[in-house]
Amino acid sequence: MLFVENPNTDPYKNHALEEWLMDCTAEDCFMLWRNQKAILLGKHQNAYSEINLPYAKAHNIQIVRRITGGGTVFTDAGNIMFTFISCEGRGDFANFTKFTAPILFALRQMGVPAEFSGRNDLLIGGKKFSGNAQCRYKGKVLHHGTLMYKADTGELAKALSVRPLKLQSKGVASVQSYVTNISDHMAEALDIEEFRRRLFESVLQNTPNAKLFTLSPAQWEEVAAKAQERHTTKEWIFGHNPSFNIQREQKLPGGMIEAYFEVTRGHIAAARIFGDFFSDGDIAEIEAALIGTLYEADALYAALRPFAIERYFKNITIDQLVSALA
């Protein structure tokens, strides 16, 4: 496994670097990295309903869209991100426990009683400090997550527009009441760089055939070009949203579904589906299949029946999806 040394803090370059590693290396990879202040949108999420955009603009918070599914994440200098890239793409997709196990082991070595919970979260004492996300890309699996070490939870709450439905599903009243920082649970007080070093060393020492990998200046230029080509563009971050006259939203076992339809004379003229679900397929294929369909449950079911819904919406059945859409 390649252990990638990454001093960069530009969030656009960091996400472009993950893609560069999948494109240009033939081995499994592990990387720890940090971002400047940023909001990281899941691939399928609607920026306008997930982010407090005026606050983000006023406070120079960069907005980045990931290539992975899952929910929105706020990162700042008090966060550490981790990335695993596996060449065993098919067998490792949606295997969250495999990739979080080395992180949990390292934290427990430092006296932190962390555990995996739910779809993709890591918790301490029932409070979340890490969200994780995955995608399959060119035969590989990309798994990454955030570790709140000493994050500004007050700014997190102001920057994100978390729906009451999400909070109700967790049985809590606010964002700040269900998140925690790792530093508050450490037996020994460490600054974030020392914490990062110990985390890196733990994973390194427990990985057979580990090799350090440092990008050359020319390779960093390739990463920067990839970031400019896609990750910094408004088209990638915000996308194109036609006008809609029907909005549906429902929390399902596999995540939040947020659907918008333009319906003319009873038939769907345009459709967009957002959410924090995980997907191994292109949601645009589902959206395209709904165009021209009568907007009622039986017709939606008939349009979706040819698809392997589990591939597009992990842990969501066709019946659950139709109930969310209609």
C-alpha positions in Angstrom: 0.0 0.0 0.0 1.2 3.5 -0.9 1.2 5.9 2.1 0.8 9.3 0.4 2.4 12.3 2.0 0.2 15.3 1.4 1.0 18.7 2.9 -1.6 20.5 0.6 -4.6 22.3 2.2 -6.4 23.4 -0.9 -9.7 21.4 -0.8 -10.1 21.4 -4.6 -6.6 20.0 -5.1 -7.1 17.4 -2.4 -10.2 16.0 -4.1 -8.5 16.1 -7.5 -5.5 14.3 -5.9 -7.8 11.4 -4.9 -8.8 11.0 -8.5 -5.2 11.4 -9.7 -4.1 8.6 -7.4 -6.9 6.3 -8.8 -5.9 7.2 -12.4 -2.1 7.1 -12.0 -1.3 4.5 -9.5 -1.7 0.7 -9.6 -1.6 0.0 -5.8 -3.9 0.5 -2.8 -3.4 3.9 -1.2 -3.8 5.6 2.2 -3.6 9.3 2.9 -4.2 11.8 5.7 -4.9 15.4 4.7 -6.2 18.7 5.9 -8.4 21.4 4.3 -8.7 25.1 4.5 -12.2 26.0 5.7 -14.6 24.3 3.3 -18.0 22.6 2.9 -17.8 19.3 1.1 -21.1 18.3 -0.7 -21.9 14.7 -1.5 -22.1 13.9 -5.2 -25.9 13.7 -5.2 -26.7 16.6 -2.9 -28.5 19.9 -3.7 -26.2 22.7 -2.7 -29.1 25.2 -2.3 -30.8 23.1 0.4 -27.7 21.8 2.2 -25.7 25.0 2.7 -26.2 28.4 4.2 -24.9 30.0 1.1 -24.9 33.7 2.3 -23.0 32.7 5.4 -20.5 30.6 3.4 -19.9 33.5 1.0 -19.5 36.1 3.8 -17.0 34.0 5.7 -15.0 32.8 2.7 -15.9 29.2 3.1 -15.0 27.2 -0.1 -17.7 24.9 -1.5 -16.5 21.6 -2.9 -18.4 18.7 -4.5 -17.1 15.2 -3.9 -17.3 12.3 -6.3 -18.6 10.2 -3.4 -22.2 9.9 -2.1 -23.2 10.6 1.5 -23.9 13.9 3.3 -22.5 17.4 3.6 -19.4 17.9 5.7 -17.8 21.1 7.1 -14.0 21.0 7.5 -11.6 23.5 8.9 -8.1 23.6 10.5 -9.4 21.4 13.3 -10.3 18.5 11.0 -8.2 15.7 9.5 -9.4 13.8 6.5 -8.4 10.2 5.7 -8.6 8.4 2.4 -8.3 4.7 1.4 -8.2 3.6 -2.2 -8.7 -0.1 -2.9 -8.0 -1.8 -6.1 -10.5 -4.6 -5.2 -13.3 -2.4 -6.4 -16.3 -4.8 -6.5 -15.7 -6.6 -3.2 -14.9 -3.5 -1.2 -17.8 -1.2 -2.3 -20.1 -0.3 0.7 -17.7 -2.1 3.1 -17.4 0.7 5.6 -16.2 -1.4 8.5 -13.1 -2.6 6.6 -11.8 1.0 6.0 -12.8 2.5 9.3 -11.2 -0.4 11.3 -7.6 0.9 11.1 -8.8 4.4 12.2 -10.8 3.0 15.1 -7.8 0.8 16.2 -5.5 3.9 16.2 -7.9 5.9 18.2 -8.4 3.2 20.8 -4.6 3.0 21.1 -4.7 6.7 22.1 -7.4 5.9 24.7 -10.4 7.2 22.7 -13.5 4.8 23.0 -14.6 5.2 19.4 -17.1 2.9 17.6 -18.7 2.5 14.2 -22.5 3.2 14.0 -25.3 3.3 11.5 -24.6 3.6 7.8 -21.4 5.4 7.9 -20.6 7.2 11.1 -18.0 7.0 13.8 -19.1 7.9 17.3 -17.8 8.6 20.8 -20.3 8.2 23.6 -23.2 8.4 21.1 -21.9 11.6 19.4 -20.6 11.8 15.9 -17.0 12.8 15.1 -16.7 11.2 11.6 -18.8 10.8 8.5 -17.6 8.4 5.8 -18.4 8.1 2.1 -17.5 5.9 -0.8 -17.7 5.5 -4.6 -16.5 3.1 -7.2 -14.2 4.7 -9.8 -12.5 2.9 -12.7 -12.6 -0.4 -11.0 -11.4 0.9 -7.7 -13.1 1.9 -4.5 -12.5 5.3 -3.0 -13.3 5.6 0.8 -12.8 8.8 2.7 -13.9 10.3 5.9 -13.5 13.3 8.2 -12.1 13.3 11.7 -13.3 16.2 13.9 -10.3 16.7 16.2 -10.7 20.3 17.3 -13.3 21.6 14.8 -15.3 24.8 15.3 -18.8 23.2 15.9 -20.4 26.7 16.2 -19.4 27.6 12.7 -20.3 24.1 11.5 -23.9 24.8 12.7 -24.1 28.2 11.0 -22.6 27.0 7.7 -24.8 24.0 7.1 -28.6 24.0 6.6 -29.3 20.7 8.3 -33.0 19.7 7.9 -35.2 19.1 11.0 -36.0 15.7 9.5 -32.4 14.6 9.8 -32.2 15.8 13.4 -35.5 14.2 14.3 -34.2 10.9 13.0 -31.3 11.1 15.4 -33.5 12.1 18.3 -31.6 15.4 19.0 -32.4 19.1 18.8 -29.4 20.7 17.0 -26.3 20.0 15.0 -24.0 20.8 18.0 -25.8 18.4 20.3 -24.9 15.3 18.2 -21.3 16.0 17.2 -18.1 15.9 19.3 -14.4 16.6 18.9 -11.9 13.8 19.4 -9.6 16.1 21.4 -12.3 16.3 24.2 -11.8 12.5 24.7 -8.1 12.1 24.6 -6.2 10.8 27.6 -3.2 12.9 26.6 -3.5 16.5 25.2 -2.0 16.6 21.7 -1.9 19.3 19.1 -3.5 18.3 15.8 -0.2 17.7 14.0 1.0 15.3 16.7 -2.3 13.6 16.6 -2.0 13.3 12.8 1.5 11.9 13.1 0.4 9.2 15.6 -2.6 8.2 13.5 -0.4 7.9 10.4 2.2 5.9 12.2 -0.4 3.5 13.6 -1.9 2.7 10.2 1.6 2.5 8.7 2.9 0.0 11.3 -0.1 -2.2 11.0 -0.1 -2.4 7.1 2.1 -5.1 5.4 4.2 -3.9 2.5 3.6 -0.2 3.3 5.6 2.3 1.2 5.8 6.1 1.5 4.9 8.0 -1.6 5.6 11.7 -2.4 4.4 13.4 -5.5 6.9 15.2 -7.7 6.4 18.9 -8.6 5.3 17.8 -12.1 2.7 15.4 -10.6 1.3 18.2 -8.4 0.9 20.3 -11.6 -1.2 17.5 -13.0 -3.3 17.5 -9.9 -3.8 21.2 -10.1 -4.8 21.0 -13.7 -7.4 18.3 -12.8 -8.8 20.6 -10.1 -9.1 23.5 -12.5 -10.7 21.4 -15.1 -13.6 20.2 -12.9 -13.5 20.7 -9.2 -13.4 24.5 -9.1 -16.1 25.0 -11.8 -19.6 26.2 -10.9 -21.1 23.6 -13.2 -19.6 20.8 -11.1 -20.3 22.4 -7.7 -23.9 23.7 -8.3 -25.0 22.0 -11.5 -28.0 23.0 -13.6 -31.4 22.9 -12.0 -34.5 23.4 -14.1 -37.6 25.0 -12.5 -39.8 22.6 -10.6 -43.4 22.6 -9.4 -43.3 19.5 -7.2 -40.9 18.7 -4.4 -40.7 15.5 -2.3 -38.5 14.7 0.6 -38.3 11.5 2.7 -35.8 9.8 5.0 -35.3 6.2 4.0 -33.1 3.4 5.5 -30.4 4.2 2.8 -30.5 7.9 3.3 -32.3 11.1 2.5 -34.2 11.4 -0.8 -35.0 14.8 -2.1 -36.8 14.9 -5.5 -37.9 17.7 -7.7 -40.3 17.3 -10.7 -41.6 19.6 -13.4 -45.0 18.1 -14.2 -47.0 19.3 -17.2 -50.4 17.9 -17.9 -49.8 15.1 -15.4 -46.6 13.9 -17.0 -43.0 14.4 -15.8 -41.1 16.9 -18.0 -38.0 17.2 -15.8 -36.7 15.4 -12.8 -33.8 15.8 -10.4 -33.0 13.5 -7.5 -30.7 14.6 -4.6 -29.8 13.0 -1.3 -27.1 11.6 0.9 -27.6 8.0 -0.3 -24.7 5.9 -1.7 -24.9 4.9 -5.3 -22.9 2.6 -7.7 -24.8 3.8 -10.7 -25.5 7.1 -12.5 -28.6 8.7 -11.0 -29.0 10.6 -14.3 -30.2 7.3 -15.8 -33.0 7.1 -13.3 -33.9 10.7 -13.9 -34.0 10.2 -17.7 -36.2 7.1 -17.3 -38.9 9.2 -15.5 -39.3 11.8 -18.2 -42.6 11.4 -19.9 -44.0 9.2 -17.2 -47.4 9.9 -15.7 -46.8 11.3 -12.2 -48.5 8.7 -10.1 -47.1 5.7 -8.1 -48.0 2.8 -10.5 -46.5 4.6 -13.5 -43.3 5.5 -11.6 -43.0 1.9 -10.4 -43.3 0.6 -14.0 -40.6 3.1 -15.2 -38.2 2.0 -12.4 -38.9 -1.7 -12.5 -36.2 -2.4 -15.2 -33.5 -1.0 -13.0 -31.6 -2.8 -10.2 -32.6 -0.1 -7.7 -30.1 -1.3 -5.1 -27.3 -0.4 -7.5 -28.5 3.2 -7.7 -29.8 3.6 -4.1 -27.9 1.5 -1.6 -30.2 -0.1 1.0 -33.4 1.4 -0.6 -36.0 -0.8 -2.3 -38.1 0.1 -5.3 -41.2 0.3 -3.1 -39.5 2.7 -0.7 -38.2 4.8 -3.6 -41.6 5.1 -5.2 -43.1 6.1 -1.9 -40.5 8.9 -1.6 -41.0 10.1 -5.1 -44.8 10.1 -5.2 
